[in-house]
Amino acid sequence: MSDGKIKKALKDLSLPLKPSAMKAALMVADMVRKAPATGAAGMNAVRKQLGQRYEEKGVVWEGGVVPPLIALTPVAKDKPVIEAVSLCIYHVLNDCPDNVDLAASAGAAKNLVDLCKDKSLIVQQNASAAIAILATHGTETRQAIIAAGGMKQLTAVASSLDTDDVIGKQGVNKQIPYKPWQRQEAAATAIRTLSDEEGAKQSAGDVGTVKQLVALLGAEHGEVKTKEECAHALFLLASEPANRRLLISCGGLPPLVGTLAESSSEHARTMAAGALKEVARERPLRAHVRRAGAMPPLVRLCKEGKGALAHAEATGALRELVNELECKEALRELGATKDVAALLASQDPAVLDNALGVLGFMCIVGVQDPSCGVVELSPTAFAPLQEDVFEHSVVGQVVGLTRHPEESVRGMAVRALAATCHLHPGNCAKAASASAAKSLVSLLRSASVDLVANAIKALLCACRGYEPNRREAARLGAPAALVELQSGSNSELVRGLASDLLSLLGVLPSKDAGANSLLLSTQIIVGEPYHQQQAAVVPDEVALKLAAIMACREAVRGVATKDKAPLLLRLALNDALTWTPGEGGGANGSVVLPDELSRPENGGLGGVVAELGAVRDAHPPVSWADVIQMAAAEALALCVEGKPPMMLFGRVDAPAPSPEGALPAFARPAGG
């Protein structure tokens, strides 16, 4: 397109002559509409060209045609002119962020809102569509639109009816045809773009926006796009508590449920589910949502939805609703467990979080406080849905998600695991098959207080319901972490839960150091859980050491692989065989000291010593001497494919290397 045509348009837009301005505006609009046959790319190139700086004979037009068009809107009164100008503004701004920036700077917010008051249906449509585009400029511009009365004027456009009489009064504009209900769709789109702003949410009730959106959503006429925009706007506005009640009072729930159940548009169904979710956030309003018939179409959307957003909003609504007993019963009647559980294969964290929430909350008798991150378990559980979880083998999937990289998903998975296992031995057994204890014990060292509290609660449920879980938790080193939490956590809840689980595991630290020392010397046996009933008070140093040994043993398993077994056994033997009658030595850890490790008989052991060193550093109460013998025991068990031999722990590390030559000749290298 030539710069000459654009400069002529700029001159004509500046003239007070009506025909010239109208022709210029239509010409500019046609420049975009009839761009070269390069599709969207060609149209965008023209739009950018129209927003460039132009200069002729000392006259400068910064921002091309955009500022003159915005400036013309308050002064153009002739119907054909203002219709042409409004059309031109829409086409110049559409899909061109640079021109939107120019329009925002030129004060387009107020001018476009004022255009919505025009009697021309074409002007109302184009002004509303242009506001929707302008609102993408950012929060400041959206707030300017709202401050200029945008919500009120857009609501007025949306509430107007395109009857035959109204269309007749509009007249015919051959150059700019008007299709009935286009302006209502444009207004609904603009309202949606503004509805995430607090100012819009607060004014929506006062100016009748919610009521009008409900009317459009439930109307028999109107395009699918209009329904999508109305549902989406209601979803955003319903985050304001006052609008939730207004939505119910103006009869908004039936149209939302109808859209959710019957719309051919997944986006419309998704936004309807989102709006119902927002309403259901308040407990007193959940009964209204249930009575409106929302449960069946929400479950269907879980099954039929194609996109992650549809699944997230459907499960999000169900997650709120299943806090209520009537909704739990409805969920059971609908057989929803299978459909919700299928979403646990999703890659989307929001879907996983909500689906886990549904599966967990539906098994709990009582209401979960949304502001509390810790699962609340009552003396009873909702057994029918727990049984559904059991029949569909959901627990294994839940356990797998306790290892998810997203902390929010891990946290909800642990809550769901606690709820599904609470008082249900069958689910506890399935948790054991999925190695739940291993996942939960690893979470005891999390930095999140809520996650730790939920992990302990899940362990309590799993261990009470199935004895092997209790043995496995003890074997995996749960006592070490729990003793630390009991003495060091800043959370009173965590300290109390840790004490409860320690008691269940039979690890009760005592003030009696002698009793703990006896336990240390006689009861810590690799491969076997230990149970010592004592009066639980506060942990002492020996008790901490007891717990650390169990945790260390599990960590050593990561080093003691079959291919390293020969080195680990040689390391243990070389440490122990230095014992000399009357002089000492033996299994005292001296083999790892640099002077001793560098001897010829210990050649090749440096690698495994380094790996064991990392384990030992993570468990300071455990001596090097114990770590070495522990690794050898685990290596031997791998070689014979059996349990590690029974061993005692409590060895003390030597401060100095064993004497040179103390190792028997058969253990030295040839010629050594």
N, C-alpha and C positions, 0 to 999 in steps of 0.2 A: 504494500500500500504506500502511495506517495505521501511525502510530508506535506505536499501542496494541498491535498484534500483535507488533511488534518488541520492545517493552518486556516483553511477556509471555514471549516467547522468551528474552530475556536473563535474566529471573528463573528460568525453568525450567532453563536451562543451568547456573545457579549452584546448583541444588538437588541434594542427594545422592540423590534418588529416581530410580531407573533409568527407570521409565516416563515420567516427566516430561521428563528429559533427552533420551530417545530421540524422544519426540513433538515436542519443541522443535527438535531437529536436523532431523528429517524435514520439519517445517513450514517451516523456513528453506530447506532444499534445494528444497522445492516452490515456495517464493516465487520462486526463480530459474527452476526448470524450467518452471513454469506462469505465467510472466510474461505481461502483456497481449500481445495479438496485434500487437505492434509489432516483432517479430523481435528481432535482436541488440540494437538500441537499447533496447528495453524491458527485456531481461535485464540489460544494463549499468547502466541506471538503478536497478534493484532492487539490484544488487550494491553500487553506491555508497551507496545508502540504508542498507544493512546495515552499512556500515563507518563510519557517522557517529557523532558523540558524542550520547549520550542521558543524560538526568538525570530522576530522579523521587524526590521526598521525600528529598532530600539524598544519594541514591545516584547516583554518576556512572559511566557506562560509556564510557570513552574508546576509540574505535575500534570501537564497536558490538559486533557478535557475534564479531568476529575473535579478539580476545584470549581470551574465554571458551572458544571452540571449541578453540584451541591448548592452553589450560590443562587442558581436559578429557581430552585424549588419553592422558596417562600414568596417569590414575586410573580411567578407564572400562574396566572389565574384562568387563562383560556383552556377549556377542556382538552382540545386536541394537543395543545402544547404540553400541558402537564402530563398527559398520558404518554406522549412521546418521550418526555424527559425521564419519567419514572421507568419506562422500559429501557431507556438508554443506560440509566444508572445501574439497573439490575445486570445488564449484559456486560457492562464495563467492569463491575466488581466481581462477577461470578468467576470463581476458580482463579483469582489473580490476587495473591496476598499483597503485592506491591501497591496495587490500586486501592485495596482495602485500607492500607496504612495511610494513603493520601486522603481518602474519604474521611477517615476517623480524625485526622488532623484538621480537616476543613469543617468540622462540626456537623458531620452527617447524622450523628445520633439524634439530635433534636429535630433536624429537618425531615428526616425520614419518618419519625414518629408523628410529626405534624401532617405528613402526607397521608397517613392512615385515616385521617379525619375527612379526606376528600370524598365527595359523593360518587365519584367514578369508581366502578368496580375494578376497572383495569388498574387504576392508580393504587387502590387498596391492595390488590394482588401484588403488583410490582414492588410497592413500598414494603410490604410484609416480607417478601422474598429477599429484598435487599437488606432488611434488618437482620434476617437470619444469617446472611453472609457477613455483614458487618460485625455481628456478635462473636465471630471467630477471631476477631482482632485481639481479644484478651479481656481479663476481668474489668479493667478500668473502663473500657468501651461498653461492656455489658452494663456496668453500673450506671454509666451515663445514659444509656437507653432507658433503663428502669427509672432513673431520676426524672427523665423527661416525660414520664407517664406511659412508657412503652407497654407495660403489662395491661393497663387499662384500655389503651387504644387497640392493641392486638386482640384482646378479649372481645371488644366491640365488633371487630371485623369477623372473628370466629363465630360470634353469636348471630350474625346476620343470615337471613335466609335468601337463597337464590330462587325465589318463586318466579313464575312466568311474568307476573306484574313487575317485579324488580328488574328482571332481565329486559323487559320491554322498555322500561324507563331509561335503562342504560343506553339504549340505542346501539347502532352498529358502527363499529370502526373497522373498515375493511383492511386497514394496514396492521391493526393490532386486535386480532380476534380474541374474544373472551369465552372460556368454557365454564359452565356453571360449576360451582363449588371449588374452583381453583383458589379463590382468595381465602376460603376457610382453611384449605390445606396449607397455604403459605403462612397464614397466621399461626396455625398450630405448630408448624416447623419453627417459626420464630420464637414462640412461647417456649418450646422445648429447649432451644439454644440458650434461653435466659434462665431456665428454671433451676439450674444448679447454684445460682447466686442467692445468698441469704435474703437480699432485698426482694427478689422475686417470690421466694417462698413465703415471706411475711406479708406481701401485698396480695398474693393470689386469692386469699379468702375474702379480703375487703372488696376487690374489684370483680369478684364472681368468676375468676379464671377456672377454679376447680369444677364448679358447677357446669360451666360451658364445655369444658373438656369431656366431662362425663356425658353430656348431651350429644356431643359429636361422636363419641365412642359408641354410644348405643343407638345412634340414628341408622335407619335402614339405608339411607343414601350415603354417599361419600366413598371415596376411593380407599383401597387398602393402605396406601401411603398415609392418608389422613388418620386412619385408625392407628397405624404404627406411631405416628408423631404424638397423638393424644395419649396413648398408653405410656409412651416414653416420658412425656411431660409429667403425667400423674405419678410415675415411678419416682422421678426426681423431687417433685413437690411433696410427696408423702413422707419424705425424711423429716419434715417439720411436723411435730406432734399435733398441732392444731389442724393441719390439713388432713390428717388421718381421720379425725372425728368428722370433719366437714365432708370428707369423701363418703363416709358412711351415711351421714344425715341427708345428703343430696342424692342418695341411691346409686352410689358409684360402684358398689361391689358386684351387683348382677352384671353390668356391662363388662367389667373386668373379667369375671369368671366366664362370661359368654365369649369374649375375645380369646381367652386362654383355651377354651374348649373347642371353638369352631373356626377360628381364623385360619386362612390359608397361608398366612405369613408367620414364619417362625419368629421373626423379630417382634411382631406384635404380641405373640404368645409369651415370648420371653419378657417383654416389658410389663405385660399384665401380671406375670408371675412375680416380677420384681416389686410392683406396686403392692400386691397382696402381701409380700414378705415384709415390706415396710409397715403396713398396717398391723401385721401380726407380731411386731416387736413388742407391742404393749399387751400384757396379759388380758386386761379387760376386753380388748377388741378381738381376741382370737376366736371367741365363740361366734362373732358376727361373720368372720371369714369362713369358718366351718359350716355354719348354717347356710351360707350363700352357695355351698356346693363346690368349694375350691379343691377339696382333697383329691377326687378322682382325676380331674384334668392336670393337676400338678404331678401326680404319679405317672400319667400318660406322657407328659412332657419329659420326664426322666427317661422314659423308654424310647419315645419317638424323636426327641430332639436330636439334631445333627451337630450342633455346635456346642463348644464348651460353655459359652455364656448362657445358653438355654438350660443346660444341666446345672450350672451354678445357681441360677435364680430359682429354678424349680426346687432343688434341694435346700436352698437357703430359706425358702418359704416353709417347706416341710420341717426343717430344723426348728423353726420358731413354733410351729403348730404342735409338734409331737411332745411338747412339754405338757400338754393337756391330756388328761385321761381319755376323754371322748375321742380325741384325735389319734391316740395310740390304738384304740379299738377300731377306728375307721381304717387306719393303716393296715392293721391285721386283716380286716375283712377284704381289703383291696389286694392282699397278697403282694404288698409293695416291697418287701424285704429283698426279693430277688432282683428287682429292677434297680433299687438303690445300690445294692451290693455290686451290681455290674459296673457301676460308675467308679468303683475303686481301681479299675484298670486305667482310668484317665491319667493324662500327663499334666493336667491343669491343677495347680495347687488349690485354687478356690473351689473347684468341683470336689476334690478329695476332702478338703476341710469340711465342707457342708455335708457331703455324703457320710463321712465318719460321724459328724454331729448328729445326723438323723439316726444312724444305727446305734449310737450310744445313748442318746437322750430317750429313744423310744423304749429302751430296756429299763429305765429308771422310774421308780414311783416317786413322784414329787417334781418340782419345778427347778430347773437349773438357772441360777442367777447369771444373766449375760455379762454382768460386770465382774464376775468371779471366774478366775482361770482354773480353779480346782474343782474336779468332779465331786458332786455331793451325793453320797450313797445313803439310802434310807434302810431301815431294818428289813424291808421287803423289796422285791424286784418285780417287774412286769414279765412274768414267766412265759406267757404265750409268745411274745415277740422274741424273747431269749431263745425259745425253742425253735422259732423260725430261723434265727441266726445259726443255731446248731444244725438244723436240717440242710441249710444251704452252704454249710462249711465256710462261713464268712470269717471266722476267727483267724484262720491262717493268713488271709489277706490283710486283716487289721494288724496282725503281728508284723508282717512285712513292712507296713507303712510306719511302724515305730522306728524304722531305720531310714526314713525319707530325709533327703538333704534339707528340706524346708522345715524350720523349727515349728512353725504353726501347724503343719501337717503331722509332724511327730507328736506334738502335744495333744492334738485332737485324737490321734490314733491311740495314744496311751489312755486317754479318757474313755474312748469307746471300748478299749480292751477291759478296763476296770468294770464298766457297766455291763458288758456282755458276760463277763465271768462271775460277777457278783452273785453268789448263792446258786451258781449253776455248774455242777461238777462236770457235765459233759463238755461245756465250752472251756472249762479249765483244762480238761484233758487234751482238747484240740490245741489249746495254747501251748501245752507242753510239747506236743508233736511239732509245732512250728518254732520251737526254741525261744519261747517268749521270755523265759528267765534270763537268757543271755542278753537280749535286747534291753530289758528293763534294768538289769544290774549295771549295764554300761551307762544308762541314763542317770544313775544315782550321782554321778559326778558332774552333771550339767550345771551351768552357771544360772539357769533359770529356776527360781524357787518353785514356781507353779509346776514346771515339768518334773522336778524332783518329787514334789508332793504327790503328783498324779502317778508317777512311776512306783512310789512306795504303796499307794493305794491299790494299784493294779497287781503288784506282787502279793499284797495281803490277800486280795481276792483269789488270785491264782493258787497261792500256797494253801489257803484254807480249803479250797475246793478239790485239790488233787495233790496228794502227798509227794509224788515225784517232783513237782515244782518246788516244793520246800527243800528237798535234798539238793536239787540242781542249783537253786539260788545260793545255798550255803557253799556248795562246791565251787561256784564261780566267783566267790569272793564278796558276796553281798555284805557279810558281817563287817569287813574292813571299811567299806564306804559308810555303812550305817552307824558304826561307832564314831567315825569322824563327824557325821552329820549330827549325831546325838549330842556331841560335845561342842561342835563348832558352828553349827548353823545359826544364823540370826533370826530364823523363823521359828516361832514357838510351835506352829503347826507341824513343820518338818521335824523338829526335835521330838515331838510327841509321837508322830507316825513312825519315826525311826525306832523309838523304844518299843512300840507295838510289834514291829516286824522282827526286831532282835529277839523279843520274847518268843515269837512264833517259831523262829529259827533255832531256839534253844541256846542262843549266845547272850548270856546275861552278865556283863562285866560287873565285878564286885569291888568294893573298897578293900577287901581282904587280899592283899598282895600275895600272901602265902598260898591262898587257894588258887589264885590265878597262875602263880608260878608252878604249882602242881599240875594245873591244867595244861600249861605250856609244855611241861616235860613228859606228860603221859597221854595226853588226849589229842594232840594235833597229829593226825595220821594222814598222809597223802592218800587220796583216793577214797576216803571215808568221811562222811559228815560227822561233826561232833556235837554232842548235846550235853550241856552241863547246867542243870537248874540251880541257880543261886538267886539271892535277893538282888534285884536290879536297882542299882543306885547310880553311881557315876563311874565312867571308865577311868582306869589308871594306865600307867605306861605299859604294863604287861598286857593288859587287855587290848590296847592299841596294837601291840606287837602280834598278838594272836590274830587279830583281824587282818593285819598287813600280810602275814604269812599266807593266808588263804588267797588274798588278791594276787600276791606275787606268784603263787603256784600257777594260777591261770595265765598270767603274763608269760611265764617261762615256757608254756606250751607253744607259744609263737616262735620260740627259738629252737626248741628241741624237736627238730624234724628228723626223719629217718636218715637222710643223707649226712646229717651232722652227728649222728649217734656215735660213731667211732671216736670223733674228736672230743665229744662231751664225756664219754666214759673214760678216755685217757686223761682228760683234765681232772676228773674226780679221783681217779686212781693215783695220779702223780701228786695230788694234794694230800691224799690220805696215807700213802705208803712211805711218807717221810717220818712217820712215827718211829721213835727209838726209845726202848725201855730206859727209864731214868732220866731221859733228856727231853721227852715230849715230842712236839711236832704233830703230824697227823692231819686230819681234816679240819684245818683251821683257816683256810682261805689264803694262806701265804703264797700259794702258787701264782696268784695274780699280781703280786708285788713285782715291780719292774726287774729288780735284781734276780729274782727267782724265775720269772717268766722268760727271761732272755737266755737261760741255760739251754744247752743243746738238747737235753732230754724233753724240754718243753717246746721244741720247735714246731711251728705250724698251729699253735693254739691261740695265737694273738687274735685271730678273727672272731672265734666264738667267745673269747673273753670280752671283746669289745661289745658284742651283741648282748651278752649277759649283763655287762656293765650298765647298759641303758635300762634294763629291767630293774637292776638293783638300785640305781639312782632314783627310780620312780617309787621305790618302796624302802625308804631309808631305815625303818626299824629292823629289816631283815639283814642278817650278816652275809658277807661274801661266802663264808663257809657253807651256810645253809643253801644259798642260791646254787652253788656248784653241785652239791649233792642232790638237790631238787631236780636240776636239769638232767643229771645222770639217771635218776629214777624215771623221769618221763621218757628219756631216750630208750632206756631198757624196755619199758612197757611197749613202745612202738615196735621194737625189734621182735618181741615175743608175742605181739598182738594180744596183750593181756592188761591187767591193772598194774599200776605202779606198785612196787613193793612197799610194805609198811615201813615208815621211817619216823624217827623222832627229830624234832627241830629245837633249836635254842643254842646252836654252836656260837662260840665267840671267836672273832677274827684275831689272828696273830699280829702283833705290831711289827714284826721283823721277819725276813725270809728264813726258811728252814736251813740248817747247815748244809753246805755243799757236800755231796757224796752220800747224803742220808737216803736217797732213793735206792732201793735194791738193784742189783746188777741187771736182773731180768727185765726191769722197766726202763733201763737206759738204752740209748741208741747204740748200735754196734760200734765198738771201739771207744765208748764213752766211759 
